[in-house]
Amino acid sequence: MSDEPYDHPRLVALYDRLNPAAADTDFYLRLAGDTPRRILDLGCGTGLLTMALAARGHLVSGLDPATAMLEVGRRRAGGARVRWIAGDARSTTLDARFDLIIMTGHVFQVFLTDADIHAVLANARRHLGPGGRLAFDSRNPLTRPWERWTPETSRRRLADARVELEHHLLALDGDLVSFETRYRFDNGATLATTSRLRFLPQAAIAGHLAAAGFGAVDWFGDWHGATWTAGHGEIIAVARAG
């Protein structure tokens, strides 16, 4: 998995500003629908989407390995509606079955080996009830998004947080991409994190889903529900339990 330190206090404090609710949030809310469902959010982070689902009446559990992120979720208004679980999506076993399992924010890409991918997908499949669905997203390698991870194109300033950040591409190793994120705070402090992500093509993801026991899959290429094509920046899978 990625070694990005999501338990670092400063990164936890910045997380919601760097990852606000956007079109992907709306996509998953539409997917969940209005009828109350049992939902598991894998890699829930600080729980922005998790809480939005709970506010709509769904019975939601949020799982994440970063305990500091989960604590932010617990402290949110209404946080007691959610079952917050510290655990690894590859191996955690829960005493529940779900109608919908989601893995958002390109979390799928932090699983770097075929064994890890199979473990997380098979574990999700075991936790789905009859007719349940798994939905997740991954960046499309055909669009080569890492080429935009340069200081010039990625630099952002969060004025309210008094910090500037930028990405530096470090290495390409087959379908693995390593990059560094550098933070410069207005008080002179600096912080750098290194991350590694896997970029699988759509056909490879489809193969992993089939191997994990999933049946029919709907493929989308953007957050408005367009059918996936090779030119789309996103690979969004909604897989049904086989």
C-alpha positions as CSV (number, residue, x, y, z in Angstrom):
1,M,0.0,0.0,0.0
2,S,0.9,3.7,-0.3
3,D,3.2,5.0,2.4
4,E,1.7,8.4,2.5
5,P,1.4,9.3,6.3
6,Y,-2.3,10.1,6.7
7,D,-1.8,10.0,10.5
8,H,0.5,13.0,10.3
9,P,-1.3,15.8,12.3
10,R,-0.7,18.5,9.8
11,L,-1.9,16.4,6.9
12,V,-5.0,15.3,8.8
13,A,-5.8,19.0,9.5
14,L,-5.5,19.8,5.8
15,Y,-7.3,16.8,4.4
16,D,-10.8,18.2,4.1
17,R,-9.5,21.4,2.4
18,L,-7.5,19.3,-0.1
19,N,-10.4,16.9,-0.7
20,P,-13.7,18.8,-0.5
21,A,-17.0,17.5,-1.6
22,A,-17.2,17.6,-5.4
23,A,-18.7,15.9,-8.4
24,D,-17.5,12.5,-7.3
25,T,-19.3,12.9,-4.0
26,D,-22.5,13.6,-5.9
27,F,-22.0,10.5,-8.0
28,Y,-21.7,8.2,-5.0
29,L,-24.7,9.8,-3.3
30,R,-26.8,9.2,-6.4
31,L,-25.6,5.7,-6.6
32,A,-26.7,5.0,-3.0
33,G,-30.1,6.5,-3.7
34,D,-32.7,7.6,-1.2
35,T,-33.9,4.2,0.1
36,P,-32.0,3.4,3.3
37,R,-29.2,0.9,2.6
38,R,-26.4,-0.7,4.5
39,I,-23.2,0.9,3.2
40,L,-19.5,0.3,3.9
41,D,-17.1,3.1,3.0
42,L,-13.6,1.6,2.6
43,G,-10.8,4.1,3.0
44,C,-13.3,6.6,4.4
45,G,-10.7,9.1,5.6
46,T,-12.2,11.9,7.7
47,G,-15.7,10.8,6.6
48,L,-17.0,13.7,4.5
49,L,-18.9,11.3,2.1
50,T,-19.5,8.8,5.0
51,M,-21.4,11.5,6.9
52,A,-23.3,12.7,3.9
53,L,-24.6,9.2,3.3
54,A,-25.5,8.8,7.0
55,A,-27.4,12.1,6.9
56,R,-29.6,10.7,4.1
57,G,-30.7,7.8,6.4
58,H,-28.3,5.1,5.3
59,L,-26.7,2.7,7.8
60,V,-23.1,3.5,7.3
61,S,-19.8,2.0,8.5
62,G,-16.5,3.7,7.7
63,L,-13.2,1.8,7.6
64,D,-9.8,3.3,7.4
65,P,-6.3,2.3,8.7
66,A,-5.5,5.9,9.8
67,T,-6.9,6.3,13.3
68,A,-6.3,10.1,13.3
69,M,-8.5,10.5,10.3
70,L,-11.3,8.4,11.9
71,E,-11.1,10.6,15.0
72,V,-12.0,13.6,12.8
73,G,-15.0,11.7,11.6
74,R,-16.1,10.7,15.1
75,R,-16.0,14.4,16.2
76,R,-18.2,15.6,13.3
77,A,-21.7,16.7,14.2
78,G,-23.8,13.5,13.9
79,G,-20.6,11.4,13.9
80,A,-22.3,8.9,16.3
81,R,-24.6,7.8,13.4
82,V,-21.6,6.1,11.8
83,R,-19.7,3.0,12.9
84,W,-16.1,4.0,12.6
85,I,-13.6,1.1,12.2
86,A,-9.8,1.1,12.3
87,G,-8.7,-1.6,9.9
88,D,-7.2,-2.8,6.7
89,A,-9.6,-3.3,3.7
90,R,-7.7,-6.4,2.7
91,S,-8.2,-8.4,5.8
92,T,-10.7,-6.8,8.3
93,T,-13.7,-9.1,8.9
94,L,-17.0,-7.4,10.0
95,D,-20.1,-9.0,11.5
96,A,-22.3,-7.4,8.9
97,R,-23.2,-7.7,5.2
98,F,-23.8,-4.6,3.0
99,D,-25.9,-3.5,0.1
100,L,-23.2,-1.2,-1.2
101,I,-19.5,-1.0,-0.6
102,I,-17.7,2.1,-1.9
103,M,-14.0,2.8,-2.2
104,T,-13.6,6.4,-3.4
105,G,-10.9,9.0,-3.9
106,H,-8.8,6.6,-6.0
107,V,-8.1,4.5,-2.9
108,F,-8.0,1.5,-5.2
109,Q,-4.7,2.7,-6.5
110,V,-2.8,2.4,-3.2
111,F,-3.0,-1.4,-3.5
112,L,0.2,-2.1,-5.4
113,T,0.4,-5.8,-6.0
114,D,-2.0,-8.3,-7.6
115,A,-2.2,-10.1,-4.3
116,D,-3.3,-7.0,-2.5
117,I,-5.8,-6.1,-5.1
118,H,-7.3,-9.6,-5.0
119,A,-7.4,-9.5,-1.2
120,V,-9.3,-6.2,-1.0
121,L,-11.8,-7.2,-3.8
122,A,-12.4,-10.7,-2.4
123,N,-12.9,-9.3,1.1
124,A,-15.4,-6.8,-0.3
125,R,-17.2,-9.5,-2.1
126,R,-17.5,-11.5,1.1
127,H,-19.1,-8.6,2.8
128,L,-21.8,-8.0,0.2
129,G,-25.3,-9.2,0.7
130,P,-27.4,-10.7,-2.1
131,G,-27.6,-8.3,-5.0
132,G,-25.0,-6.0,-3.4
133,R,-22.6,-3.8,-5.3
134,L,-19.0,-2.6,-5.0
135,A,-18.2,0.8,-6.5
136,F,-14.8,2.4,-6.8
137,D,-12.7,4.6,-9.1
138,S,-9.2,4.6,-10.5
139,R,-7.3,7.1,-12.8
140,N,-7.1,6.0,-16.4
141,P,-3.4,5.3,-17.3
142,L,-4.1,5.9,-21.0
143,T,-4.5,9.6,-20.2
144,R,-1.1,9.7,-18.4
145,P,-2.2,12.0,-15.5
146,W,1.2,11.7,-13.8
147,E,2.6,13.9,-16.5
148,R,0.8,16.8,-14.9
149,W,2.3,16.1,-11.5
150,T,5.0,18.7,-11.8
151,P,5.6,21.8,-9.6
152,E,4.5,24.1,-12.4
153,T,1.1,22.4,-13.1
154,S,0.3,21.1,-9.6
155,R,1.2,24.0,-7.4
156,R,-1.7,25.1,-5.1
157,R,-2.1,27.6,-2.4
158,L,-4.6,27.2,0.5
159,A,-4.8,30.7,1.8
160,D,-7.0,29.9,4.8
161,A,-4.6,27.2,5.8
162,R,-1.5,29.3,5.0
163,V,0.2,26.6,3.0
164,E,1.4,26.0,-0.5
165,L,1.9,22.5,-2.0
166,E,3.2,21.0,-5.2
167,H,3.9,17.5,-6.6
168,H,7.2,16.2,-7.9
169,L,7.2,13.1,-10.1
170,L,9.9,10.7,-8.8
171,A,9.8,7.5,-10.8
172,L,7.8,5.4,-13.3
173,D,8.2,1.7,-12.8
174,G,5.8,-0.2,-15.1
175,D,2.3,0.6,-13.9
176,L,3.7,2.1,-10.6
177,V,4.1,5.8,-10.2
178,S,6.0,7.4,-7.3
179,F,5.8,11.1,-6.5
180,E,6.5,13.5,-3.7
181,T,4.2,16.2,-2.3
182,R,6.0,19.2,-0.7
183,Y,4.2,21.5,1.7
184,R,5.5,25.0,2.6
185,F,3.7,26.7,5.5
186,D,3.7,30.5,5.9
187,N,5.5,30.1,9.2
188,G,8.5,28.7,7.4
189,A,7.8,25.0,8.2
190,T,8.1,22.4,5.4
191,L,6.8,18.9,5.1
192,A,7.3,16.3,2.3
193,T,5.5,13.0,1.8
194,T,6.2,10.3,-0.7
195,S,3.5,8.2,-2.3
196,R,3.3,5.3,-4.7
197,L,0.2,4.5,-6.8
198,R,-0.7,1.7,-9.3
199,F,-2.3,2.6,-12.6
200,L,-4.1,-0.4,-14.0
201,P,-5.9,-0.3,-17.4
202,Q,-9.7,-1.0,-17.4
203,A,-9.2,-4.5,-18.8
204,A,-6.9,-5.5,-15.9
205,I,-9.4,-4.1,-13.4
206,A,-12.1,-6.1,-15.0
207,G,-10.0,-9.3,-14.7
208,H,-9.4,-8.7,-11.0
209,L,-13.1,-8.2,-10.4
210,A,-14.0,-11.5,-12.2
211,A,-11.3,-13.3,-10.3
212,A,-12.7,-12.0,-7.0
213,G,-16.2,-13.4,-7.8
214,F,-18.0,-10.4,-9.1
215,G,-20.6,-10.6,-11.9
216,A,-21.8,-7.8,-14.2
217,V,-20.0,-4.5,-14.1
218,D,-21.1,-1.1,-15.2
219,W,-18.2,1.1,-16.3
220,F,-18.3,4.9,-16.2
221,G,-15.8,7.5,-17.4
222,D,-16.8,10.6,-15.6
223,W,-18.8,11.7,-12.6
224,H,-21.8,12.5,-14.7
225,G,-22.3,8.9,-15.6
226,A,-20.9,8.7,-19.2
227,T,-20.1,5.2,-20.4
228,W,-16.4,4.6,-20.1
229,T,-14.2,5.0,-23.1
230,A,-10.4,5.0,-23.5
231,G,-10.3,8.8,-23.5
232,H,-11.9,9.3,-20.2
233,G,-9.7,10.4,-17.2
234,E,-11.6,8.1,-14.8
235,I,-12.3,4.4,-14.6
236,I,-15.3,4.0,-12.4
237,A,-16.6,0.5,-11.7
238,V,-19.9,-0.5,-10.2
239,A,-19.7,-4.3,-9.8
240,R,-22.5,-6.6,-8.7
241,A,-21.9,-9.6,-6.5
242,G,-21.7,-12.7,-8.7
